[in-house]
Amino acid sequence: MKMKAAVMEAVNQPLVIKEMELDEPKSNEVLVKILATAVCHSDLNGLEDDTAPLPMILGHEACGLVVKTGDSVKTCKVGDKVVHSWDPACGTCPYCRTGKTHLRESAFGPMCGGTLLDDTSRLHTTDGGDAYHYSLLSTFAEYTVVPAMSCVPVPDDMPAAQACMIGCGVATGYGAAVKAAKVEPGSSVAVFGLGGVGTNAIQGAKLAGASTIIACDIKDKNLEKAKEYGATHTVNTLKVNAPEAIAEICEGIGCDYAIDCTGNTMVGAMAYESIRKGGTAVVIGAYPGDGKLTLPAGGFHRTAKVLRGSFYGDVNPFDDFPKIAQMYMDGKYDLDSLIIEKIDLEDINKAFDAFHDPNGNNMGRYIITFEE
């Protein structure tokens, strides 16, 4: 079938709106009509990746309607409204069998190759050439074909613009607090980096019952905005010594939990130093491959601190996406204010340009909307 898409034809160049060809879904795949798709910083990473196969259709945070399913699909049916997961469980590896679906590795080979799980593509240019998938999803298009395990049903009456964000930044931030850190009622939490993930880590900490939530960032306007999501205190990490400031807020001994959403190893060390003895620091931001995380060694064994990474917020999409969706429907989770602006597909490069604006709003998402 023919469809309109925003296509990456060159690294670090604007996406091009053009007609593309999309094959039918195979037995364990789903054809989805995209209703709304968000532009995430990971899409910018894809645009800047000089190893990416081209041409490629980016996009991975989306909500759509199931149009057709393959013969083996059991996760959804035609007519369902679904949110996409970019890390579909295989169901057979040791991680999936023990419920740790976020740790499985089998999807990453196809992801790097720009294909679906069988190492082939459903995307083509109109002259018959191959095109490539991004994160198994490629949602910057009118339609997409995705793995069945990437389709998580959400309530039919949930607005698509809000639902689409659940698939990545929202779930990752929420999960970092609720699933990875396991924030307890009455505890203290410091969240470093107030982008789309950090904002949701604050919301997750609030829902978990934390009594002290400290928002840490270098932008004063982000710190002020964080109070609307549940932050009780703010720390500008450029202006003060963050571990000392957090200790002063938290009985002089540091916070119970710290969540680093920045991808900056210096901030990771800062988060670790901010927790009290027996506390937990969770790293959710992706550090560079050649980065070094340096921690104080003296007395390390006496602190009983926990430092751990978290991928995708430790979420299980089929458990956690519907929970977040229902909390939104019940008025307990704010997704509305995370929408920076709704735009047409033709205006997608506006969203990418915004990533390079140091004064721009990075606490939410630009949402590309199609007729629902």
C-alpha positions as CSV (number, residue, x, y, z in Angstrom):
1,M,0.0,0.0,0.0
2,K,1.1,3.6,-0.6
3,M,1.4,6.0,2.3
4,K,2.8,9.4,3.2
5,A,5.9,9.4,5.5
6,A,8.6,11.6,6.9
7,V,11.8,10.0,5.6
8,M,15.4,10.3,6.8
9,E,17.5,10.3,3.6
10,A,20.7,11.7,5.1
11,V,22.3,12.0,8.5
12,N,21.7,15.4,10.3
13,Q,19.5,16.6,7.5
14,P,15.8,17.6,7.6
15,L,13.3,14.7,7.0
16,V,11.6,14.6,3.7
17,I,7.9,14.1,3.2
18,K,7.2,11.7,0.5
19,E,5.2,8.7,-0.6
20,M,6.4,5.2,0.4
21,E,5.3,1.6,-0.1
22,L,4.3,-0.6,2.9
23,D,4.0,-4.4,2.6
24,E,1.2,-6.5,4.2
25,P,1.9,-7.8,7.8
26,K,3.3,-11.3,8.1
27,S,1.8,-13.9,10.5
28,N,2.9,-12.4,13.7
29,E,2.7,-8.7,12.7
30,V,0.1,-6.0,12.8
31,L,-0.8,-3.2,10.3
32,V,-1.6,0.0,12.3
33,K,-3.1,3.3,11.1
34,I,-1.2,6.0,13.1
35,L,-3.4,8.4,14.9
36,A,-0.7,10.4,16.8
37,T,3.1,10.0,17.2
38,A,5.4,12.0,19.5
39,V,8.9,13.3,18.6
40,C,11.3,12.0,21.2
41,H,15.0,12.8,21.8
42,S,15.8,9.2,20.8
43,D,14.5,10.1,17.3
44,L,17.1,12.9,17.2
45,N,19.7,10.3,18.2
46,G,18.5,8.3,15.2
47,L,18.8,11.3,12.9
48,E,22.4,11.9,14.1
49,D,23.4,8.2,13.8
50,D,25.9,7.9,10.9
51,T,25.6,4.0,11.0
52,A,21.8,4.1,10.3
53,P,20.8,2.3,7.0
54,L,19.1,4.8,4.7
55,P,16.4,5.7,3.7
56,M,14.8,5.2,7.1
57,I,11.5,6.2,8.7
58,L,12.0,7.3,12.3
59,G,9.4,7.5,15.1
60,H,8.7,5.2,18.0
61,E,6.2,6.8,20.4
62,A,2.8,6.3,18.8
63,C,-0.9,5.4,19.2
64,G,-2.9,4.0,16.4
65,L,-5.8,1.8,15.2
66,V,-5.3,-1.8,14.3
67,V,-6.3,-2.3,10.6
68,K,-5.1,-5.8,9.9
69,T,-3.5,-8.6,11.9
70,G,-1.5,-11.7,10.8
71,D,-2.8,-15.2,11.4
72,S,-0.8,-15.7,14.6
73,V,-1.6,-12.4,16.4
74,K,-3.1,-12.7,19.8
75,T,-2.2,-9.3,21.4
76,C,-4.9,-7.3,19.7
77,K,-7.7,-7.3,17.1
78,V,-8.9,-5.2,14.3
79,G,-10.3,-1.9,15.6
80,D,-8.3,-1.8,18.8
81,K,-6.6,1.4,19.8
82,V,-3.0,0.5,20.7
83,V,0.1,2.1,22.0
84,H,3.4,0.9,20.6
85,S,6.2,-0.7,22.6
86,W,9.7,-0.5,20.9
87,D,11.0,-3.4,22.9
88,P,8.6,-6.3,22.2
89,A,9.0,-9.4,24.4
90,C,9.9,-12.6,22.7
91,G,8.3,-14.7,25.4
92,T,10.9,-17.5,25.3
93,C,14.3,-16.2,26.5
94,P,15.3,-16.5,30.2
95,Y,14.5,-12.8,30.8
96,C,11.0,-13.0,29.4
97,R,10.3,-16.3,31.2
98,T,11.1,-14.5,34.5
99,G,9.0,-11.4,33.8
100,K,12.1,-9.2,33.0
101,T,11.1,-8.5,29.4
102,H,13.0,-5.2,29.4
103,L,16.3,-7.1,29.6
104,R,16.0,-9.3,26.6
105,E,18.5,-8.8,23.8
106,S,17.0,-10.5,20.7
107,A,15.4,-7.4,19.3
108,F,18.6,-5.4,19.1
109,G,20.1,-7.1,16.1
110,P,17.0,-6.3,13.9
111,M,16.8,-2.8,15.4
112,C,20.4,-2.0,14.4
113,G,19.8,-3.5,10.9
114,G,16.7,-1.4,10.4
115,T,14.4,-4.4,9.9
116,L,11.6,-6.2,11.7
117,L,12.2,-9.2,13.8
118,D,12.7,-11.6,10.9
119,D,15.6,-9.4,9.5
120,T,13.5,-8.2,6.6
121,S,11.8,-4.8,5.9
122,R,8.2,-4.0,5.0
123,L,9.2,-0.6,3.8
124,H,10.1,0.4,0.2
125,T,10.5,3.4,-1.9
126,T,8.0,3.9,-4.8
127,D,10.7,2.8,-7.3
128,G,11.0,-0.6,-5.5
129,G,14.1,0.1,-3.4
130,D,14.3,-1.1,0.2
131,A,13.7,1.3,3.1
132,Y,14.4,0.7,6.7
133,H,12.5,0.6,10.1
134,Y,13.5,2.5,13.3
135,S,13.1,0.7,16.6
136,L,10.8,-1.9,14.9
137,L,8.1,0.8,14.6
138,S,8.7,3.7,12.2
139,T,5.7,5.8,13.2
140,F,6.4,9.0,11.3
141,A,4.0,7.8,8.7
142,E,0.3,7.3,8.0
143,Y,0.6,3.5,8.5
144,T,3.1,1.1,9.9
145,V,3.6,-2.7,10.3
146,V,5.0,-3.8,13.6
147,P,5.5,-6.9,15.7
148,A,2.4,-8.2,17.5
149,M,4.1,-7.8,20.9
150,S,4.6,-4.1,20.1
151,C,0.8,-3.5,20.2
152,V,-0.6,-2.8,23.6
153,P,-4.4,-2.0,23.7
154,V,-5.5,1.1,25.6
155,P,-9.1,2.4,26.2
156,D,-10.9,3.3,23.0
157,D,-11.9,6.7,24.4
158,M,-8.4,7.7,25.4
159,P,-7.2,10.6,23.2
160,A,-4.4,9.4,20.9
161,A,-2.2,12.5,21.4
162,Q,-1.9,11.7,25.2
163,A,-1.8,7.9,24.7
164,C,1.1,7.9,22.3
165,M,3.6,9.3,24.9
166,I,3.1,6.3,27.1
167,G,5.1,4.2,24.8
168,C,8.5,5.6,25.7
169,G,9.2,8.7,27.8
170,V,6.2,8.4,30.1
171,A,6.6,4.7,30.9
172,T,10.4,5.0,31.3
173,G,10.2,7.9,33.8
174,Y,7.2,6.4,35.7
175,G,8.9,3.0,35.8
176,A,12.2,4.4,37.0
177,A,10.5,5.6,40.2
178,V,7.9,2.9,40.7
179,K,9.5,-0.3,39.2
180,A,13.3,0.3,39.3
181,A,13.8,2.4,42.4
182,K,10.7,1.0,44.1
183,V,10.0,4.3,45.8
184,E,8.2,3.8,49.2
185,P,5.5,6.0,50.8
186,G,7.0,8.8,53.0
187,S,10.4,8.6,51.3
188,S,12.6,11.2,49.7
189,V,13.5,11.2,46.0
190,A,15.8,13.4,43.9
191,V,15.2,13.5,40.2
192,F,18.1,14.8,38.0
193,G,17.2,16.1,34.5
194,L,13.7,17.4,33.9
195,G,13.0,16.4,30.3
196,G,10.3,14.1,29.2
197,V,11.6,11.2,31.3
198,G,12.4,13.2,34.5
199,T,9.0,14.9,34.5
200,N,7.4,11.4,34.6
201,A,9.8,10.1,37.2
202,I,8.5,12.9,39.4
203,Q,4.9,11.9,38.7
204,G,5.8,8.3,39.4
205,A,7.5,9.2,42.7
206,K,4.4,11.2,43.7
207,L,2.1,8.3,42.9
208,A,4.3,6.0,44.9
209,G,3.7,8.2,48.0
210,A,7.1,10.0,48.3
211,S,6.7,12.9,50.7
212,T,9.8,14.8,49.6
213,I,10.5,15.1,45.8
214,I,13.5,17.2,44.8
215,A,13.7,18.3,41.2
216,C,17.3,18.9,40.0
217,D,18.1,20.7,36.7
218,I,20.1,23.6,35.3
219,K,17.0,25.5,34.0
220,D,15.1,27.6,36.5
221,K,12.0,27.5,34.4
222,N,12.1,23.7,34.4
223,L,12.5,23.7,38.1
224,E,9.5,25.9,38.6
225,K,7.4,23.8,36.2
226,A,8.4,20.6,38.1
227,K,6.3,21.8,41.1
228,E,3.2,21.3,39.0
229,Y,4.1,17.6,38.6
230,G,4.7,17.0,42.3
231,A,8.2,18.4,43.2
232,T,8.3,19.7,46.7
233,H,11.8,21.2,46.5
234,T,14.1,22.3,43.6
235,V,17.9,22.4,43.2
236,N,19.7,24.2,40.4
237,T,22.8,22.0,40.0
238,L,24.7,24.8,38.3
239,K,24.3,27.2,41.2
240,V,24.8,25.0,44.3
241,N,26.5,21.8,45.4
242,A,23.6,19.4,44.8
243,P,24.5,16.6,47.2
244,E,25.0,19.2,50.0
245,A,21.7,21.0,49.1
246,I,19.8,17.7,49.0
247,A,21.3,16.6,52.3
248,E,20.1,19.8,53.9
249,I,16.6,19.1,52.7
250,C,16.8,15.5,53.8
251,E,17.7,15.5,57.5
252,G,21.3,16.2,56.8
253,I,22.0,12.7,55.5
254,G,20.7,12.6,51.9
255,C,17.7,11.3,50.1
256,D,16.4,7.7,50.0
257,Y,16.4,7.5,46.2
258,A,18.0,9.4,43.3
259,I,17.1,9.0,39.6
260,D,19.5,10.2,37.0
261,C,17.7,10.9,33.7
262,T,20.5,13.0,32.1
263,G,22.9,10.6,30.3
264,N,25.7,12.6,31.9
265,T,28.2,10.6,34.0
266,M,29.1,13.5,36.2
267,V,25.4,13.9,37.1
268,G,25.3,10.1,37.8
269,A,28.1,10.5,40.3
270,M,26.2,13.5,41.8
271,A,23.1,11.4,42.1
272,Y,25.0,8.6,43.9
273,E,26.6,11.1,46.3
274,S,23.2,12.6,47.1
275,I,21.7,9.4,48.5
276,R,22.0,8.4,52.2
277,K,23.5,5.2,53.5
278,G,21.3,2.4,52.3
279,G,19.8,4.5,49.6
280,T,19.3,3.7,45.9
281,A,20.5,5.6,42.9
282,V,18.9,4.6,39.5
283,V,20.5,5.5,36.2
284,I,17.9,5.8,33.4
285,G,19.7,8.1,31.0
286,A,22.0,6.5,28.4
287,Y,25.7,7.2,29.1
288,P,28.1,7.5,26.1
289,G,29.9,4.3,25.3
290,D,33.3,5.7,26.1
291,G,32.0,7.5,29.3
292,K,33.5,6.8,32.8
293,L,31.4,6.9,35.9
294,T,33.7,7.8,38.8
295,L,32.5,7.2,42.4
296,P,34.3,7.8,45.8
297,A,36.0,4.5,46.9
298,G,36.8,5.4,50.5
299,G,34.4,3.7,52.8
300,F,32.4,2.3,49.9
301,H,31.6,-0.9,51.7
302,R,30.2,0.9,54.7
303,T,27.6,2.9,52.9
304,A,25.3,0.0,51.8
305,K,24.3,2.2,48.8
306,V,22.8,0.7,45.7
307,L,23.6,1.9,42.2
308,R,21.7,0.3,39.4
309,G,20.8,0.9,35.8
310,S,17.3,0.7,34.5
311,F,16.3,0.1,30.9
312,Y,12.9,1.2,29.8
313,G,12.1,1.9,33.4
314,D,11.9,-1.8,34.1
315,V,8.3,-1.7,32.7
316,N,6.4,-4.6,31.3
317,P,4.4,-2.9,28.5
318,F,1.3,-5.2,28.7
319,D,1.1,-4.6,32.5
320,D,2.2,-1.0,32.9
321,F,0.9,0.8,29.7
322,P,-2.7,0.0,30.6
323,K,-2.1,1.1,34.2
324,I,-0.8,4.5,33.1
325,A,-3.6,4.9,30.6
326,Q,-6.2,4.2,33.3
327,M,-4.6,6.5,35.7
328,Y,-4.8,9.2,33.1
329,M,-8.5,8.4,32.4
330,D,-9.1,8.6,36.2
331,G,-7.5,12.0,36.4
332,K,-4.5,10.7,38.5
333,Y,-1.8,11.2,35.9
334,D,-1.1,14.4,33.9
335,L,-0.4,13.8,30.2
336,D,-2.2,16.8,28.9
337,S,0.4,19.4,29.9
338,L,3.2,17.2,28.4
339,I,1.9,18.1,24.9
340,I,4.1,21.1,23.8
341,E,2.2,21.5,20.5
342,K,0.2,19.4,18.0
343,I,1.6,19.6,14.5
344,D,1.1,18.1,11.1
345,L,3.5,15.6,9.6
346,E,4.7,18.2,7.1
347,D,5.9,20.3,10.1
348,I,7.9,17.6,11.7
349,N,11.3,19.3,11.3
350,K,10.0,22.0,13.6
351,A,10.1,19.5,16.4
352,F,13.7,18.4,15.6
353,D,14.8,22.1,15.4
354,A,13.4,22.6,18.9
355,F,15.9,20.1,20.3
356,H,18.7,22.5,19.4
357,D,17.1,25.5,21.1
358,P,18.8,25.8,24.6
359,N,15.8,27.9,25.8
360,G,13.2,25.6,24.3
361,N,10.7,23.5,26.2
362,N,12.1,20.1,26.7
363,M,9.6,18.9,29.4
364,G,7.2,17.4,27.0
365,R,6.6,16.4,23.4
366,Y,5.7,17.8,20.0
367,I,2.9,15.5,18.8
368,I,2.2,14.8,15.1
369,T,-1.5,14.1,14.7
370,F,-3.4,12.4,11.9
371,E,-7.2,12.5,11.5
372,E,-8.6,10.2,14.2
